[in-house]
Amino acid sequence: MTGYQEVLTDPSYAGQLVAMTYPLIGNYGTNPEDVESARPQVSGFIVREAARFPSSWRSRSGLQDYLAAHRIVGIQDVDTRALTRHIRSQGAMRGGIAGGDMPVEELLRRVLAHPRMEGLDLACGVSTERPYTVGAVGEELYHVAAFDFGVKASSPRLLSERGCRVTVLPARADTAAVLEMDPDGLFLSNGPGDPAAVERTGETIREVASRGIPVFGICLGHQLIARAFGGETFKLPFGHHGANHPVMNRDRRTVEITSQNHGFAVRAGEGREVSGAQELRVTHSNLYDGTVAGIAHESLPVIAVQYHPEAAPGPHDSSYLFDDFVSMMAAACRGKGGKRSG
């Protein structure tokens, strides 16, 4: 019922059609404060019913006007729950939205001509073209370098609120560019596409971590960290999407309700190992299907989760992970005799 504007503007949905299972979408309109990026990123939006009269003092435009202004196609009067059940039984697939006058054969031809998600590097298409900085709120305690693979605005904001100056880097930034900044920590963001197509980041992850600089990754960043240390990733039949996925924190023996949006996952090994990466251990597990939801390195300051601890409007069960990352940077600085950078 809430969060549709954050979904629309989440770069992780780039190149995808999004179907909402809640039957009424658009009830509180849209506004410039709740966006996760500068514009909608989805290729199309599918709902059961679009609210005709939004009701909120914060609303600046209705959902339909918002989509039209950004030239995003939307369709309603679709049984989105039946569509969801179909996808869950048949697997994620390519699709299209077209007018009723288009011949079915032509629509099918266009759909089948669209590339599959496997092997696609979509991160560069949504990444920033040049670095930018988000200043710390209050006293600056740490400087974080953040790879933008499709970063949501919430991530730099949450780090900023914890006293971090965040320098957001393009997805194509190399190891030298990161090390030149002498950061206190490295953050790897969420993003769309196949992690196997973004292998170039592996060298940077290993080099930064080997120097004792804490590394924290979410979503695509989680998958890239796993692959950097020898782990394997694979495409899920229909992915994990939505704001109600239960995850077990295997270290703390607690359950978190999480927001998830990903079509690929890290392959589990025996016990709490990650397949192909004995130095990584599984810290979190998805309670729906048992897939890997979080990892940590056994000897280096590296943590990562498959879901979204920065989820807006929520849930907020996992926001402690940003505190853990800050604590890792504090420990690294103490180990070096004080603050690493100004």
Secondary structure, DSSP 8 states (H G I E B T S, - for coil): ---HHHHHT-GGGTT-EEE--SSEE-TT-B-TTS-SSSS---SEEE-SEE-SS---TT-SB-HHHHHHHTT-EEE-S--HHHHHHHHHHH---------TTS-HHHHHHHHHHS--STT---HHHHS-SS-EEE--SSS--EEEEEEESS--THHHHHHHTTTEEEEEEETT--HHHHHHT--SEEEE---SS-GGGGTTHHHHHHHHHHTT--EEEETHHHHHHHHHTT--EEEEEEEEEEEEEEEEETTTTEEEEEEEEEEEEE-B-STTEETTEEEEEEEEEETTT--EEEEEESSSSEEEESS-TT-SS---TTTHHHHHHHHHHHHHHHHTTS-S--
